[in-house]
């Protein structure tokens, strides 16, 4: 029963996320006003990353099991206690079970590398909003170079992590040893990390966990500075211009709060890893909560960016004809704000 619930949840959020992110890519490419094309580059970066997360979630559909293990080593008549050795066990329930274990390994590595890139991209979006209040927009080529620069650590993570993921033959003895109550020997699609005491695993943990707090602090500092600057320019900007700028700012603020869902996954991971609670529900919930983020993210742009919202309302026959004038107003507004 538990498997069916989470399996259905992954399919629903994965399919919705793939569709909405593809829709966001389309409107960002073809429905963005000429004056905002540079910022659309950042939106496309978000859409591509979130689409990859949703698709890879469908592809691997993980259940996570881990165990913090204390063990001893006898050397030179001394009994050395090694504090902890963490074994990670992955149970694949997604499409990769039909394409082979290698595709599952590469899939999980690509899946992990999307999350830190999303976090860095959020910081870039806030930084660029602040930059536009002082200077003219950057070229799309320059923004692509900046995106690739912040993507480099995530790309490095994807390259080094997948070779450390072992197959069923190596991980099954550990699974039977540490999780005999789960009877994982019946699972045909197993993989995992025998120990995190390797550079690749340590790098992944640090890269995914450490930068989050300082990046979030920077984002809210930038938000404060953007609001202050808008208040200083209040007399110079028209009401429409300020409204347009605030639309994108609201979009970014809401998108910044969406990753708080990651905290649910982190808490479940810590509770499970420390052995406080080991239950399949907790292990399913780790990825079920995390994978909700890329499904929700595109709605912030599709709702708060007026040309995108207008197109979507027309697409789903929710558009009033009187809103056509809003689109032209947005063009002039965006030009006056410089976005």
Number of C-alpha atoms within 10 A of each C-alpha: 6 9 13 9 10 18 19 11 16 23 18 14 22 25 17 17 28 24 17 21 27 18 17 25 22 15 20 24 15 12 16 19 20 13 19 17 19 19 21 21 20 20 21 19 18 23 27 16 21 28 27 20 29 27 22 27 26 23 24 23 30 25 23 20 25 24 20 17 16 11 11 11 9 9 8 6 6 8 10 12 11 11 10 15 15 17 21 21 27 27 20 23 21 20 17 22 19 12 11 11 19 15 17 29 24 19 21 23 23 21 21 19 24 24 23 22 23 21 17 18 21 21 19 19 18 22 16 19 20 18 14 16 17 10 10 11 19 14 12 15 11 11 18 14 11 13 18 14 11 15 19 12 16 23 16 14 23 22 14 15 23 21 14 18 25 19 19 20 10 15 21 21 14 17 27 14 10 16 17 12 10 14 10 17 14 9 13 13 20 26 23 24 23 20 16 18 13 11 11 18 19 12 17 22 12 11 18 18 12 11 13 15 10 9 16 17 12 14 21 15 12 18 20 13 13 22 15 12 14 17 13 11 13 13 9 12 16 14 12 16 21 19 16 22 22 16 17 19 19 16 19 23 16 15 20 18 13 18 22 14 16 19 13 16 21 17 13 21 22 14 15 22 20 14 14 9 15 18 13 15 14 20 23 22 18 25 23 23 20 22 29 22 23 30 24 20 24 26 18 19 24 23 16 18 19 20 23 23 19 21 18 18 16 13 10 8 9 11 15 10 9 7 13 13 9 12 17 12 15 20 17 15 22 20 14 17 20 17 24
